[in-house]
Amino acid sequence: MQSDLKPATSVVPGSGLSLYVHVPFCKTKCPYCDFNTYQGIEHLIGPYLDALTTELQLWGHVLQRPLVNTVFFGGGTPSYLPAGSIDRMLETIRGAFTLNPDAEITVEANPGDLDLEACRRLIAHGVNRLSIGVQSLDDGLLVLLGRRHNAEQAIWAFQTAQEAGFSNVNLDLMYGLPGQTLTQWETTLQRLLGSCPSHISLYCLTLEEGTPLHRWVQQGKYPEPDPDLAADMYQGARRLLGDAGYRHYEISNWALPGLDCRHNMVYWLNLPYLGVGPGAHSRLGSFRFWGVDSPVAYIAAVKRWNESGPEPFDRLDDQLLQAVFPVANQEFIDPDTACAETMFLQLRLLDGMNLQQASASVGTDLAEKYREEIKDLIELGLLQQHGYNLRLASSAYLIANQVFTRFVQ
C-alpha cells in the first residue's frame, strides 16, 4: 500500500560510489567458509558472465552512469575464472559507469591461480591492487583449511605479482586456528614481512555452524580454538607489524603509509556502494538491499529485469526496489539504525571518528544521542575522546564487538 512505502531518497551523491562484483565460483570450497560460494558449477560460468554483463549495464543505465571510485572483485575466487573474464567485466564497467581515472581496482586471488602472464594481464586491463588469500605459511594448517596451495606456492605467487608490476598487494592471514601455535603464527608473519607486502589483513577464525570445520571440531577431530591464545596472536601481530613500519588503521587491517584499502574504507565510513552478482549487498540512499544467492536464480532474475525495460531514476524507494528483480531483500535504514551503524563502523578505524562530521552525515547530534554510552565507555577505559575525536582505546580492540553493542538500541 502507498502508506507503507518508505520515503524516497537520492541514490548516488556527486562524489560517486564503490562497486563490488561477487564471483561465486571456487575450485574447492574451504571447510571453514560460509560465504555464498560454490564448487562444481563451472558449467554456469558462461551464463553467469553474460548475466553479470547485463546487470552492470542495467545498473549503469538506471543510475545514469554514476562515478565509480573503487571496484572490488570478491568471492568466491575471481582468479579462478577463465582468462579474459576480469578484462570483460572491466570493459563493461567502463562502458556502463563513469570510472574514476584514479580508481582503486582490486581482485581477490588464490595463490594457485597466479602466474606471470595472469598478473600482467590484470595490470594491462587496469587492475592495480591484488588481494591474495595466503591464510598461513604452515603446510599442515593449510591442509586443515582445505587450501589448494602450500607455503612455497603462496610465497611464489606474491613474488610473481611483484615481478609483474603490482606495487599494492594485500595478504589475507588467519589466526586462532585449531592446533595453531604462537610460534607457527609468528613464523608466518615474519616470513611474509620479509617480502614487504603493502597491506596485511588478519582474521581470527570463526567456527560457523553448518561448515565442515565446525562439525569436525564438534566431533573431536580437531581441538577447539583457544580464545586466549588467539588474543596473544593478535597482540603479537600488532607488535611485529608495528615494528616493521605498518600502520594499524582498522581493527583487522595494517598497511604501509598511504596504502589503506580505499574500497573497504567506504564500508567503514558508511558511504554508498553497489553490489552486483549473486547475493551481493548494496547500500544506496537510505536502503540496503541484496540479491538472490543462487547463481541459477540470479541468472534468471537478471533476464527478467532486462526484459522489463527499466528506466533511469534519481530517487529510490522500496516500491522501485521491488521492481528490480535481482533484489531479493531490502531494508530501509531508519535514522536510529543509521546512527548506530555510523558509530560502530567508524569506531573500527583506529584513528576514530569525528563526532561533528559524523553527526552532520546522519543529521543527528551523536555526542548527545549517545552521551551516557560514551561517558560509561570512557570511564571503563574502552573509549578515548579528544575534542570531537572519539576512538577505541587499545585495550578494547579485542572486545570491540562488545563495545559496539552499546550503540545498538
C-alpha positions as a printed Julia matrix, in Angstrom:
409×3 Matrix{Float64}:
  0.0     0.0     0.0
  1.15    3.55   -0.69
  1.01    4.43    3.01
  3.51    1.67    3.79
  6.13    3.0     1.39
  9.33    4.32    2.87
 10.36    7.82    1.76
 12.29    8.16   -1.46
 15.93    9.12   -1.08
 18.57   10.31   -3.52
 20.57    7.44   -4.9
 24.16    8.41   -5.67
 25.93   11.57   -4.46
 28.1    13.55   -6.82
 31.16   12.12   -5.07
 30.27    8.72   -6.51
 30.08    5.18   -5.17
 32.04    1.94   -4.89
 31.32   -1.22   -6.84
 31.57   -4.77   -5.51
 31.44   -7.65   -8.01
 30.67  -11.06   -6.5
 32.21  -14.11   -8.14
 30.61  -17.2    -6.52
 32.84  -19.87   -8.07
 35.56  -21.86   -6.31
 37.55  -24.87   -7.47
 37.04  -26.27   -3.97
 35.07  -24.74   -1.11
 37.13  -24.35    2.06
 35.71  -26.21    5.08
 35.54  -23.06    7.24
 33.73  -20.93    4.64
 30.05  -19.99    4.93
 30.08  -17.35    2.18
 27.82  -17.55   -0.86
 30.26  -19.66   -2.89
 30.02  -22.92   -4.8
 32.21  -25.63   -6.26
 31.4   -27.94   -9.14
 29.19  -25.49  -11.08
 31.7   -24.45  -13.73
 29.02  -25.01  -16.4
 27.36  -21.82  -15.09
 30.39  -19.58  -15.55
 29.43  -18.58  -19.1
 25.77  -17.79  -18.3
 26.89  -16.01  -15.11
 29.29  -13.76  -17.02
 26.54  -12.95  -19.53
 24.11  -12.12  -16.7
 26.71  -10.05  -14.86
 27.45   -8.08  -18.02
 23.74   -7.37  -18.39
 23.31   -6.44  -14.72
 26.22   -4.0   -14.87
 24.79   -2.39  -18.0
 21.33   -2.1   -16.41
 22.62   -0.51  -13.21
 24.76    1.88  -15.23
 21.64    2.81  -17.21
 19.19    3.27  -14.32
 21.74    5.14  -12.16
 22.75    7.29  -15.15
 26.45    6.41  -15.36
 27.48    7.31  -11.81
 31.08    7.91  -10.85
 32.79    4.76   -9.54
 35.8     5.32   -7.27
 36.7     1.74   -6.33
 35.99   -1.69   -7.78
 36.43   -4.9    -5.8
 36.16   -8.37   -7.36
 35.48  -10.73   -4.45
 34.12  -14.17   -3.91
 34.49  -16.93   -4.18
 37.63  -16.91   -6.24
 37.73  -14.3    -9.02
 41.14  -15.57  -10.11
 39.55  -18.97  -10.85
 37.54  -17.5   -13.74
 38.77  -18.24  -17.28
 41.39  -15.9   -18.74
 39.8   -12.74  -20.06
 36.81  -12.77  -17.68
 38.01   -9.91  -15.47
 39.01   -7.98  -18.6
 35.48   -8.37  -19.96
 33.87   -7.19  -16.73
 36.13   -4.14  -16.51
 35.34   -3.22  -20.12
 31.64   -3.45  -19.25
 32.12   -1.28  -16.16
 33.96    1.35  -18.19
 31.15    1.35  -20.74
 28.27    1.47  -18.26
 29.67    3.68  -15.48
 32.0     6.65  -15.19
 35.14    5.02  -13.84
 37.36    7.4   -11.9
 40.78    7.53  -13.65
 42.29    7.12  -10.17
 40.02    4.22   -9.23
 41.35    1.51   -6.93
 40.6    -1.82   -8.65
 41.14   -4.94   -6.53
 40.94   -8.62   -7.48
 40.94  -11.39   -4.88
 43.17  -14.29   -5.88
 44.13  -17.78   -4.82
 47.92  -18.3    -4.87
 47.5   -21.36   -7.08
 45.86  -19.31   -9.84
 48.59  -16.71  -10.23
 51.4   -16.77  -12.74
 53.32  -14.03  -14.5
 51.03  -13.97  -17.54
 47.85  -13.78  -15.43
 49.25  -10.93  -13.32
 50.42   -8.96  -16.34
 47.02   -9.4   -18.0
 45.28   -7.97  -14.93
 47.62   -4.98  -14.81
 47.16   -4.35  -18.55
 43.41   -4.04  -18.02
 43.65   -1.63  -15.12
 43.74   -3.83  -12.02
 46.06   -2.04   -9.59
 45.54   -3.97   -6.35
 45.72   -7.69   -5.65
 44.42   -9.44   -2.52
 45.95  -12.9    -2.11
 44.38  -15.47    0.2
 47.54  -16.83    1.81
 45.89  -17.68    5.2
 49.01  -19.44    6.55
 52.55  -20.46    5.68
 52.28  -23.69    7.63
 51.54  -26.58    5.27
 49.73  -28.6     7.94
 47.38  -25.72    8.72
 46.79  -25.14    5.02
 45.62  -28.75    4.72
 43.28  -28.25    7.7
 41.88  -25.14    6.0
 41.33  -27.01    2.73
 43.52  -24.6     0.79
 44.82  -25.78   -2.58
 48.25  -24.2    -2.23
 51.23  -24.8     0.03
 53.5   -22.29    1.72
 56.07  -22.15   -1.07
 53.36  -21.58   -3.69
 51.99  -18.7    -1.61
 55.39  -17.01   -1.4
 55.98  -17.62   -5.11
 52.59  -16.15   -6.04
 53.29  -12.98   -4.08
 56.75  -12.57   -5.56
 55.35  -13.21   -9.04
 52.75  -10.48   -8.53
 55.54   -8.09   -7.53
 57.64   -9.11  -10.53
 54.67   -8.49  -12.84
 54.41   -4.93  -11.54
 51.88   -4.99   -8.71
 53.0    -2.47   -6.1
 49.85   -2.77   -3.98
 49.26   -6.32   -2.74
 47.25   -7.38    0.3
 47.82  -10.7     2.01
 44.99  -12.33    3.99
 46.05  -14.38    7.02
 44.06  -16.37    9.57
 44.83  -17.0    13.23
 43.12  -18.73   16.13
 43.08  -21.99   14.16
 42.6   -25.42   15.78
 46.01  -26.63   16.92
 47.84  -23.49   15.74
 50.72  -22.43   17.97
 52.05  -18.95   18.67
 55.36  -19.99   17.11
 53.64  -21.09   13.88
 51.79  -17.79   13.74
 54.81  -15.58   14.32
 56.88  -17.61   11.84
 54.25  -16.99    9.15
 54.21  -13.27    9.9
 57.99  -12.94    9.92
 58.36  -14.81    6.62
 55.78  -12.61    4.92
 57.17   -9.4     6.35
 60.48  -10.3     4.72
 58.77   -9.8     1.34
 57.29   -6.42    2.37
 53.64   -6.63    1.24
 51.88   -3.27    1.12
 48.87   -4.41    3.14
 48.03   -7.24    5.55
 44.6    -8.34    6.79
 44.37  -10.63    9.82
 41.22  -12.6    10.56
 40.5   -14.71   13.62
 38.77  -17.96   12.69
 35.07  -18.07   13.44
 33.64  -21.58   13.51
 30.42  -21.07   11.56
 27.63  -23.53   12.21
 26.96  -25.82    9.29
 30.51  -25.73    7.95
 32.6   -28.93    7.8
 35.29  -27.47   10.08
 32.69  -26.64   12.76
 31.42  -30.21   12.54
 34.93  -31.68   12.74
 35.72  -29.68   15.86
 32.41  -30.73   17.44
 33.26  -34.35   16.65
 36.68  -34.01   18.29
 38.64  -34.44   15.08
 40.34  -31.11   15.8
 40.76  -29.23   19.09
 38.61  -26.25   19.99
 40.39  -22.99   19.15
 41.79  -21.3    22.26
 40.47  -17.71   22.52
 43.21  -16.67   24.96
 45.88  -17.94   22.58
 44.14  -16.14   19.7
 44.32  -12.92   21.74
 48.05  -13.45   22.25
 48.43  -13.99   18.49
 46.65  -10.72   17.76
 48.76   -8.76   20.23
 51.93  -10.38   18.91
 50.95   -9.42   15.37
 50.35   -5.82   16.45
 53.87   -5.68   17.85
 55.56   -7.34   14.86
 53.7    -5.31   12.25
 54.21   -2.05   14.12
 57.94   -2.7    14.42
 58.03   -3.38   10.66
 56.54    0.04    9.85
 52.93   -0.93    9.17
 50.15    1.41   10.23
 47.37   -0.32   12.14
 44.45    1.63   10.68
 41.48   -0.69   11.28
 40.94   -3.44   13.84
 41.92   -6.21   11.39
 44.0    -4.28    8.84
 47.53   -2.93    8.53
 49.11   -1.0     5.66
 52.27    0.74    4.67
 51.79    4.55    4.65
 49.26    5.7     2.05
 48.11    2.2     1.1
 44.96    1.72    3.19
 42.26   -0.19    1.29
 40.11    2.57   -0.2
 37.27    0.19   -1.05
 36.89   -1.12    2.48
 37.07    2.42    3.84
 33.77    3.01    2.04
 32.12    0.34    4.21
 33.61    1.67    7.44
 32.63    5.24    6.62
 29.1     4.12    5.72
 29.31    5.53    2.19
 27.27    4.28   -0.82
 28.22    1.11   -2.64
 26.61   -1.11   -5.26
 26.98   -4.89   -5.23
 26.41   -6.97   -8.35
 26.35  -10.73   -8.77
 24.6   -13.47   -6.75
 23.81  -12.41   -3.18
 25.8    -9.16   -3.4
 24.82   -6.42   -0.93
 24.31   -2.73   -1.74
 23.76    0.46    0.21
 22.26    3.31   -1.79
 20.34    6.25   -0.37
 18.56    5.07    2.77
 18.24    1.49    1.57
 20.29   -1.65    1.97
 19.41   -4.45   -0.42
 20.85   -7.73   -1.62
 20.28  -10.17   -4.43
 19.31  -13.8    -4.7
 22.06  -16.18   -3.58
 21.57  -18.97   -6.12
 23.57  -18.41   -9.33
 20.79  -20.11  -11.31
 18.12  -17.86   -9.76
 20.37  -14.85  -10.25
 20.8   -15.51  -13.97
 17.01  -15.83  -14.37
 16.37  -12.69  -12.29
 18.68  -10.54  -14.39
 16.97  -11.8   -17.53
 13.56  -10.76  -16.15
 14.85   -7.34  -15.13
 16.33   -6.77  -18.57
 13.08   -7.79  -20.26
 11.14   -5.3   -18.09
 12.9    -2.39  -19.81
 13.89   -0.41  -16.69
 14.08    3.37  -16.92
 16.66    5.67  -15.28
 15.87    7.06  -11.82
 17.46    9.51   -9.43
 15.27    8.79   -6.4
 14.93    5.44   -4.67
 12.01    3.99   -2.7
 11.01    0.47   -1.72
  8.38    0.26   -4.49
 11.06    0.93   -7.08
 13.36   -1.64   -5.48
 10.59   -4.23   -5.7
 10.69   -3.77   -9.47
 14.4    -4.6    -9.59
 14.18   -8.35   -9.99
 17.71   -9.27   -8.83
 16.89   -7.61   -5.49
 15.72  -10.42   -3.21
 15.6    -8.46    0.04
 15.68   -4.85    1.12
 15.91   -2.88    4.34
 15.08    0.76    4.95
 17.83    2.31    7.06
 15.89    4.39    9.57
 17.57    7.26   11.47
 18.29    5.19   14.6
 19.89    2.43   12.52
 21.95    4.97   10.56
 23.24    6.48   13.82
 24.15    3.13   15.37
 25.88    1.9    12.22
 27.85    5.12   11.89
 29.12    4.67   15.45
 30.2     1.05   15.3
 31.55    1.14   11.75
 33.63    4.3    12.17
 34.91    3.19   15.57
 36.52    0.22   13.81
 39.01    2.75   12.45
 41.89    3.26   14.85
 42.01    6.98   14.07
 38.47    7.01   15.38
 35.62    9.22   14.24
 34.97   12.93   14.09
 31.72   13.29   16.02
 30.93   16.64   14.42
 31.33   15.35   10.86
 29.57   12.06   11.6
 26.67   13.92   13.2
 26.3    16.07   10.1
 26.22   12.99    7.87
 23.27   11.44    9.75
 21.51   14.66   10.76
 21.67   13.82   14.47
 23.93   15.02   17.28
 25.65   11.7    18.03
 27.5    13.04   21.06
 24.16   13.93   22.63
 22.28   10.84   21.44
 24.89    8.51   22.93
 26.03   10.77   25.77
 25.54    8.16   28.51
 27.01    5.29   26.48
 30.1     7.32   25.57
 30.54    8.5    29.16
 30.3     4.95   30.54
 32.71    3.5    27.98
 35.25    6.26   28.63
 35.06    5.59   32.36
 35.63    1.88   31.67
 38.76    2.76   29.68
 37.3     1.39   26.43
 36.87    4.68   24.55
 39.01    7.82   24.41
 37.8    11.29   23.48
 39.84   14.33   22.49
 37.64   17.19   21.35
 35.44   15.92   18.53
 37.57   12.8    18.05
 36.27    9.58   19.57
 38.21    6.34   19.26
 38.6     2.89   20.72
 41.22    2.52   23.42
 43.81   -0.09   22.51
 42.55   -2.2    25.42
 39.22   -2.5    23.57
 40.48   -3.87   20.26
 39.93   -7.48   21.32
 36.44   -6.82   22.69
 35.33   -4.25   20.13
 32.08   -6.05   19.32
 31.06   -5.85   22.97
 31.72   -2.12   22.89
 29.7    -1.7    19.71
 26.62   -3.4    21.17
 26.23   -0.39   23.49
 25.19    1.69   20.48
 22.58   -0.75   19.19
 19.26    0.02   20.85
